[in-house]
Amino acid sequence: MKNKEKIDVHQQSMDEAYEEWLKHTETWDKDVFFDHLDFIHRVAVALGNLNYQVGNGGFSQWHDNGYSESHYDFLSRLDTKEYSQLTEGLALMRKAYSELKNNNIRRADRGYDDDEDRESSVTDQCDTAYYKLKNIEKEMNEYLISLQKKDSRCWAQVGEDWCNNKAVKGDYCKKHQDLAK
């Protein structure tokens, strides 16, 4: 059962986050929801949305449904080097996003005529490579567990990085306590 407990951490964190959103559905869109999450829940939601969207329709679906807009920068800054498949999945995300952003064409408008066109697309090659990452969900869970075990750090965004000062109350350092309100 110990392995089962590890697997549940990611889903449990996502469930907690979405339960909070349900309390505010009339006033929060998905971007406001994401902005109100603490760091651990942001990681869980962003990784979960990436994995779900890509698993069901590829990076194009993740992009077309607006998750790249709200999650790309956040996911790109995560330090996952100890988790090879998760790191590879995020590298594939960056590669696919680069093509999707540069082409700025929705999947429905891409007009593939046959499987040959589909296989030649950089985005579709990224999809295929992502689907081969058989342990990525396990590594997502392990990454979240490792974040929970670390000293609590301030997750306030400062420019392109995180503050990284030791949090003194909740998820913020003394300097950024006003963000907790």
SVG drawing of the C-alpha trace seen along z (x, -y; Angstrom):
<svg xmlns="http://www.w3.org/2000/svg" viewBox="-21 -43 40 45">
<polyline fill="none" stroke="black" stroke-width="0.4" points="0.0,0.0 2.9,-2.4 3.2,-2.8 -0.5,-3.5 -0.1,-6.3 2.5,-7.9 0.3,-7.6 -2.5,-9.4 -0.6,-12.5 -0.9,-14.1 -4.6,-13.4 -5.3,-14.4 -3.6,-17.8 -5.6,-18.3 -8.8,-17.4 -8.1,-19.9 -7.4,-22.6 -10.5,-22.0 -12.6,-21.8 -11.5,-25.3 -12.3,-26.5 -15.9,-25.1 -16.4,-27.6 -15.6,-30.4 -16.8,-29.3 -19.0,-32.3 -16.1,-34.8 -12.9,-32.9 -12.0,-31.8 -9.2,-29.2 -6.5,-31.9 -7.7,-33.5 -8.0,-30.0 -4.4,-29.2 -3.2,-32.5 -4.9,-31.7 -3.2,-28.3 -0.2,-27.8 3.0,-26.4 2.3,-22.7 -1.2,-22.9 -0.1,-24.9 2.5,-22.2 -0.2,-19.5 -2.7,-21.3 -0.3,-22.4 1.3,-19.0 -2.1,-17.3 -3.6,-19.5 -0.6,-19.0 -0.7,-15.2 -4.5,-15.0 -4.7,-17.3 -1.7,-15.8 -2.9,-12.2 -6.3,-12.9 -5.4,-15.0 -1.8,-15.9 0.1,-19.1 -2.2,-20.8 -5.2,-20.1 -3.3,-21.5 -2.5,-24.6 -5.9,-25.0 -7.7,-24.8 -5.7,-27.7 -3.5,-25.8 -0.3,-26.8 -1.2,-30.5 -1.5,-30.0 0.8,-27.1 3.8,-27.2 6.0,-29.8 5.3,-28.2 6.1,-24.6 9.2,-25.8 10.7,-27.0 10.3,-23.9 13.5,-22.1 12.8,-18.5 16.3,-17.4 16.2,-14.4 13.2,-13.0 14.3,-12.0 10.9,-11.3 9.3,-14.4 12.2,-16.5 11.8,-14.9 8.1,-15.5 8.6,-19.2 11.3,-19.4 8.8,-18.0 6.2,-20.6 8.7,-23.4 9.4,-22.1 5.8,-21.6 4.8,-25.0 7.5,-26.7 5.9,-25.2 2.3,-25.9 3.1,-29.5 5.1,-30.2 2.4,-28.8 -0.5,-30.1 -2.9,-27.7 -5.5,-25.8 -5.5,-22.0 -8.9,-22.1 -7.6,-24.5 -4.4,-22.6 -6.2,-20.4 -4.2,-17.2 -5.0,-15.2 -3.3,-11.9 -1.2,-10.2 2.0,-11.2 1.4,-14.9 0.4,-14.1 3.7,-12.1 5.8,-14.9 4.6,-17.6 7.0,-18.5 4.1,-18.7 2.8,-15.2 6.4,-13.9 6.4,-15.4 3.0,-13.8 4.4,-10.4 7.5,-10.8 5.4,-11.9 3.1,-8.8 6.2,-6.7 7.1,-8.1 5.5,-5.3 6.7,-6.5 5.9,-10.1 2.8,-10.0 4.8,-8.2 7.6,-10.8 5.0,-13.6 3.9,-12.1 7.4,-11.6 8.2,-15.2 5.2,-16.5 6.2,-14.4 9.7,-15.8 8.4,-19.3 6.2,-18.6 9.3,-17.3 11.4,-20.4 11.6,-23.4 8.7,-25.7 9.9,-28.4 8.2,-31.6 6.5,-31.1 6.1,-34.7 7.1,-35.4 9.9,-37.9 10.5,-38.8 11.3,-35.5 12.0,-33.5 10.6,-32.6 11.6,-34.6 12.9,-31.4 13.2,-33.0 12.2,-30.8 8.4,-31.1 7.6,-32.2 3.8,-31.9 2.0,-29.9 3.6,-30.1 5.3,-33.5 8.3,-35.1 8.0,-38.3 8.6,-40.5 5.7,-39.0 3.1,-38.3 0.8,-40.8 0.3,-38.4 -1.3,-35.9 -4.4,-38.1"/>
</svg>
